[in-house]
Amino acid sequence: MTKKHILWIGVVIISLLVFVLGDVANSLGDDDLTLVARAKFIPVDGSGVQGTIFFLQWDDDDIDDDDIEEEIGVFGISWGLDPARGFISLLNNAPDCMGDEVLLGIWTVGPRGFGVLSAILDDITDLADVESVSLRQADDDALLACGMLEIFDFDQARIRRR
């Protein structure tokens, strides 16, 4: 598979994801949808790892637990990963993917180095405190890629870049 094919596959996946997130946002309504965010991974130290993580946060009135006020749907795609290794992503409160960290999820990697991350976070109530998202090797915590969080604020109708 050539780089051109990989780029086209990435464009198709991202386009489909944008349409899916748009449909979800429309079905939830403005009162339920709090924000949509993304983080585009930039390779660190020539790792070659790239990708994007998308976030959708909505209020869920059906949850009985008073401690859980909101849920965050997460979907990530990445490439340039070594299929023989494990990978994690962390939410960071610093722009350089350092500082305080919270586990976002574990990547599933296919034999050609494409990775997928999917999760529902119900223990984090505010993405406004997150500055960046990191993609790291699970065994030694080596930083492979870092992405600044960009938040789309529906009340302000704009993307807030840090």
Secondary structure per residue as TSV (DSSP state, phi and psi in degrees):
chain	resnum	aa	ss	phi	psi
A	1	M	-	360.0	129.5
A	2	T	-	-85.9	167.7
A	3	K	H	-61.5	-34.5
A	4	K	H	-61.8	-43.3
A	5	H	H	-63.8	-41.6
A	6	I	H	-62.2	-43.5
A	7	L	H	-62.3	-42.7
A	8	W	H	-64.4	-40.7
A	9	I	H	-62.0	-43.8
A	10	G	H	-60.7	-43.6
A	11	V	H	-62.9	-42.4
A	12	V	H	-64.2	-45.1
A	13	I	H	-62.2	-46.1
A	14	I	H	-64.8	-40.5
A	15	S	H	-61.7	-45.3
A	16	L	H	-62.3	-40.3
A	17	L	H	-63.5	-41.1
A	18	V	H	-60.9	-42.7
A	19	F	H	-66.1	-41.5
A	20	V	H	-63.5	-46.9
A	21	L	H	-62.4	-37.1
A	22	G	H	-64.1	-42.4
A	23	D	H	-64.8	-41.7
A	24	V	H	-63.0	-43.4
A	25	A	H	-61.8	-42.3
A	26	N	H	-66.2	-38.0
A	27	S	H	-72.4	-28.2
A	28	L	H	-77.4	-30.8
A	29	G	-	87.1	158.6
A	30	D	T	-64.1	-32.1
A	31	D	T	-70.4	-30.0
A	32	D	T	-87.6	-34.2
A	33	L	E	-84.9	119.7
A	34	T	E	-91.2	-49.1
A	35	L	E	-164.9	159.0
A	36	V	E	-123.0	136.3
A	37	A	E	-137.3	162.9
A	38	R	E	-147.4	158.5
A	39	A	E	-136.6	121.6
A	40	K	E	-96.8	120.6
A	41	F	E	-73.0	134.1
A	42	I	E	-114.7	129.8
A	43	P	E	-59.3	144.7
A	44	V	S	-111.5	133.5
A	45	D	T	52.2	41.1
A	46	G	T	69.1	24.0
A	47	S	-	-66.2	-28.9
A	48	G	-	81.3	-2.4
A	49	V	-	-79.4	129.2
A	50	Q	E	-137.7	170.3
A	51	G	E	154.7	-171.7
A	52	T	E	-146.9	143.4
A	53	I	E	-118.9	134.8
A	54	F	E	-112.9	142.4
A	55	F	E	-125.1	139.2
A	56	L	E	-133.2	117.9
A	57	Q	E	-112.4	131.2
A	58	W	E	-140.9	154.0
A	59	D	E	-78.6	139.7
A	60	D	-	-124.9	98.8
A	61	D	T	-72.5	-13.1
A	62	D	T	-83.5	-6.4
A	63	I	-	-78.2	128.8
A	64	D	-	-80.6	-27.0
A	65	D	-	-74.4	119.5
A	66	D	T	-67.9	-20.1
A	67	D	T	-76.3	-20.3
A	68	I	-	-107.6	107.5
A	69	E	-	-100.0	-28.2
A	70	E	E	-142.8	157.0
A	71	E	E	-119.3	153.5
A	72	I	E	-126.1	119.8
A	73	G	E	-86.2	134.8
A	74	V	E	-128.2	134.5
A	75	F	E	-140.5	128.7
A	76	G	E	-131.8	147.4
A	77	I	E	-128.2	143.9
A	78	S	E	-150.7	162.7
A	79	W	E	-147.4	163.7
A	80	G	S	89.9	14.5
A	81	L	-	-90.2	151.6
A	82	D	-	-86.8	114.5
A	83	P	T	-60.8	-18.0
A	84	A	T	-83.8	-4.4
A	85	R	S	-116.8	165.8
A	86	G	-	-102.3	151.3
A	87	F	E	-138.4	146.7
A	88	I	E	-131.2	161.5
A	89	S	E	-123.9	143.0
A	90	L	E	-124.2	144.8
A	91	L	E	-86.9	134.5
A	92	N	E	-125.0	148.3
A	93	N	S	-98.5	17.6
A	94	A	S	-131.3	148.9
A	95	P	T	-69.6	-15.5
A	96	D	T	-98.6	18.1
A	97	C	S	63.7	29.3
A	98	M	-	-119.8	-165.9
A	99	G	S	82.3	-157.4
A	100	D	S	-65.8	139.0
A	101	E	E	-130.3	146.5
A	102	V	E	-129.9	133.4
A	103	L	E	-63.8	124.6
A	104	L	E	-89.9	-46.8
A	105	G	E	174.9	176.7
A	106	I	E	-111.0	135.6
A	107	W	-	-83.2	140.8
A	108	T	E	-100.5	124.0
A	109	V	E	-116.9	131.1
A	110	G	-	-84.8	172.4
A	111	P	T	-64.1	-19.3
A	112	R	T	-97.7	5.9
A	113	G	S	91.9	9.0
A	114	F	-	-87.6	137.0
A	115	G	E	-121.8	153.2
A	116	V	E	-134.0	137.3
A	117	L	E	-127.6	131.0
A	118	S	E	-140.5	132.1
A	119	A	E	-159.7	157.6
A	120	I	E	-117.9	118.7
A	121	L	E	-98.9	122.4
A	122	D	-	-118.9	5.3
A	123	D	S	-112.0	8.2
A	124	I	-	-121.0	121.6
A	125	T	-	-103.8	-6.7
A	126	D	-	-149.7	110.7
A	127	L	G	-75.5	-9.6
A	128	A	G	-62.8	-21.4
A	129	D	G	-85.2	-8.1
A	130	V	-	-91.1	129.8
A	131	E	-	-97.7	-38.7
A	132	S	E	-151.4	167.3
A	133	V	E	-126.8	133.7
A	134	S	E	-110.9	151.5
A	135	L	E	-117.7	120.8
A	136	R	E	-130.9	157.3
A	137	Q	E	-71.3	135.8
A	138	A	T	-71.3	-33.7
A	139	D	T	-78.3	-35.3
A	140	D	T	-123.5	5.1
A	141	D	-	64.2	19.5
A	142	A	-	-66.0	129.8
A	143	L	E	-76.6	120.0
A	144	L	E	-104.8	-32.9
A	145	A	E	-154.4	150.6
A	146	C	E	-137.3	139.5
A	147	G	E	-134.2	132.5
A	148	M	E	-75.0	137.5
A	149	L	E	-77.5	128.6
A	150	E	E	-114.3	123.7
A	151	I	E	-110.5	130.5
A	152	F	E	-94.0	119.4
A	153	D	E	-98.6	113.0
A	154	F	T	-67.2	-30.3
A	155	D	T	-69.0	-36.9
A	156	Q	T	-94.8	-13.4
A	157	A	T	54.2	50.1
A	158	R	E	-156.4	163.1
A	159	I	E	-94.6	129.7
A	160	R	E	-99.3	111.5
A	161	R	E	-98.9	142.4
A	162	R	-	-90.1	360.0
